[in-house]
Amino acid sequence: MSQLGVTGITIRAQVDGGLEAHDGVVEQESSIQDFFNMSFYMTYLARWPDYFHVAEAPGNRIMGYIMGKVEGQGESWHGHVTAVTVAPEFRRQQLAKKLMNLLEEISDKIDKAYFVDLFVRASNTPAIKMYEKLGYVVYRRVLRYYSGEEDGLDMRKALSRDVEKKSVIPLKRPVTPDELEYD
């Protein structure tokens, strides 16, 4: 367990099947992300346990969580943020930043990834600004990536293995979802 520097708040790996507590946080986030079903969470927990962490307040109240994975090959080997979610009453406390930093550190130090990426709705200006403050850049626009025909932005942050920062050189044109590579 890792203390966040804020009294009583702990970030821990999600190691059990007790994901029901996340549902309340996810339900409050319907405008930020699409819903995931329980089997989706369980798959991530089983395959990438190092990439699934929760932040808890005293009394084991879930404040937020991050889930991700590591994927790709060669210079495309990267950490991926699948979801980072903070309950509304715990926002503006740098919790998302701390969760993101943890996933980046695991990607960099343990899995030796070249970069971390994530997808965000093009209309989600607050999230985009937060990611930019964390050092992410828009790598490419993905046309009609989200339901409702909304574009997504593929944002990336180079890690220490990508010395020349090749992974974050933006593409000059948008892509479609079928052009995305999933190695």
C-alpha positions in Angstrom: 0.0 0.0 0.0 1.2 3.5 -0.8 0.3 6.6 1.2 -0.5 9.6 -0.9 0.8 12.2 1.4 -2.8 13.1 2.4 -3.8 11.9 5.8 -5.8 8.7 5.7 -5.8 8.1 1.9 -4.2 4.9 0.6 -3.6 3.6 -2.9 -3.5 -0.1 -3.1 -3.5 -2.8 -5.8 -6.9 -4.3 -6.4 -6.2 -7.9 -5.4 -9.6 -9.4 -4.7 -12.8 -9.8 -6.7 -14.5 -7.1 -4.7 -15.2 -4.8 -7.6 -18.7 -4.1 -6.6 -17.5 -1.0 -4.8 -16.3 0.5 -8.0 -19.7 0.5 -9.5 -20.8 3.6 -7.5 -17.8 5.5 -8.8 -18.4 4.3 -12.4 -22.1 5.2 -12.2 -21.1 8.8 -11.3 -18.8 9.0 -14.3 -21.2 8.2 -17.1 -20.4 11.4 -18.8 -16.7 10.7 -18.9 -16.4 7.1 -19.9 -18.5 4.3 -21.3 -19.5 1.6 -18.8 -17.6 -1.6 -18.4 -19.3 -4.8 -17.3 -18.0 -7.0 -14.5 -16.3 -9.5 -16.8 -14.3 -6.7 -18.4 -13.0 -5.6 -15.0 -12.3 -9.2 -14.0 -10.3 -9.8 -17.2 -8.1 -6.8 -16.5 -7.7 -7.8 -12.9 -6.6 -11.3 -13.9 -4.3 -10.4 -16.8 -2.8 -7.1 -15.6 -3.1 -7.0 -11.8 -0.1 -4.5 -11.5 -2.2 -2.0 -13.6 -5.3 -2.0 -11.4 -5.2 0.2 -8.3 -7.8 1.9 -6.1 -7.6 4.9 -3.9 -9.4 4.5 -0.6 -10.5 7.0 2.1 -10.7 5.9 5.7 -13.4 3.3 6.2 -12.4 1.7 2.9 -14.5 4.1 0.9 -13.5 4.0 -2.8 -12.4 7.5 -3.9 -11.2 6.5 -7.4 -9.4 3.9 -9.4 -7.1 3.3 -12.4 -7.0 0.3 -14.6 -4.7 -0.4 -17.5 -2.6 -2.9 -19.3 0.7 -3.3 -21.1 0.7 -4.2 -24.7 2.4 -3.9 -28.1 5.7 -5.1 -29.6 9.1 -3.6 -30.2 9.0 0.2 -30.0 5.2 0.0 -29.7 5.5 -1.7 -26.3 3.5 0.5 -24.0 1.4 1.0 -21.0 -2.3 1.8 -21.6 -4.7 3.7 -19.3 -8.0 2.0 -19.9 -9.9 4.1 -17.2 -9.0 6.6 -14.5 -11.9 7.6 -12.5 -12.3 9.8 -9.4 -15.6 10.3 -7.6 -16.8 13.9 -7.8 -16.5 14.6 -4.1 -12.8 13.7 -4.2 -11.8 15.7 -7.3 -9.3 18.6 -7.2 -7.2 16.8 -4.8 -4.6 15.6 -7.3 -5.8 12.0 -7.0 -6.1 11.3 -10.7 -2.5 12.6 -11.1 -1.2 10.3 -8.4 -3.0 7.3 -10.0 -1.6 8.2 -13.4 1.9 8.6 -12.0 1.6 5.1 -10.4 0.6 3.5 -13.7 3.4 5.4 -15.5 6.0 4.2 -13.0 4.9 0.6 -13.4 5.0 0.9 -17.2 8.5 2.6 -17.1 10.3 0.8 -14.3 8.8 -2.7 -14.3 7.6 -3.3 -17.8 10.2 -1.1 -19.6 7.6 0.4 -21.9 8.4 3.1 -24.4 5.3 5.2 -23.6 1.9 5.3 -22.0 -1.2 6.1 -24.0 -4.9 6.7 -23.4 -8.0 7.6 -25.3 -10.2 10.6 -24.4 -13.3 12.1 -25.9 -12.4 15.1 -28.1 -15.1 17.1 -26.2 -13.7 16.3 -22.7 -11.7 19.5 -22.4 -11.1 19.2 -18.6 -9.6 15.7 -19.0 -7.5 16.8 -22.0 -6.1 19.8 -20.0 -5.3 17.5 -17.0 -3.5 15.0 -19.3 -1.5 17.8 -20.9 -0.5 19.1 -17.5 0.8 15.6 -16.8 3.0 15.7 -19.9 0.7 13.9 -22.5 0.4 15.1 -26.1 -2.2 14.4 -28.7 -0.6 11.8 -30.9 -3.6 11.4 -33.2 -7.3 11.9 -33.6 -9.4 8.8 -34.1 -12.5 9.6 -36.1 -15.8 8.3 -34.7 -14.0 6.3 -31.9 -16.8 6.7 -29.3 -20.5 5.9 -29.4 -22.5 8.8 -30.8 -19.9 9.2 -33.6 -17.6 11.3 -31.4 -13.9 11.5 -32.2 -11.4 10.3 -29.7 -7.9 11.6 -29.1 -5.0 9.2 -28.6 -2.8 10.9 -26.1 0.7 9.7 -25.3 3.6 10.4 -22.9 7.1 9.1 -23.6 8.9 7.1 -20.9 12.6 6.9 -20.2 13.1 4.0 -22.7 12.1 6.3 -25.6 15.1 8.5 -25.4 14.4 10.2 -28.8 10.7 10.6 -27.9 9.7 9.0 -31.2 6.5 7.7 -29.7 5.0 11.1 -29.2 5.6 12.7 -32.6 2.0 13.5 -33.7 0.6 11.9 -36.8 -0.3 14.5 -39.5 -3.7 13.0 -40.3 -6.6 11.5 -38.4 -7.2 7.8 -38.4 -10.3 5.6 -38.2 -10.8 2.9 -35.5 -10.0 0.1 -38.0 -6.5 1.6 -38.6 -5.6 1.3 -34.9 -3.1 -1.4 -34.1 -3.8 -3.7 -31.2 -0.7 -5.9 -30.6 
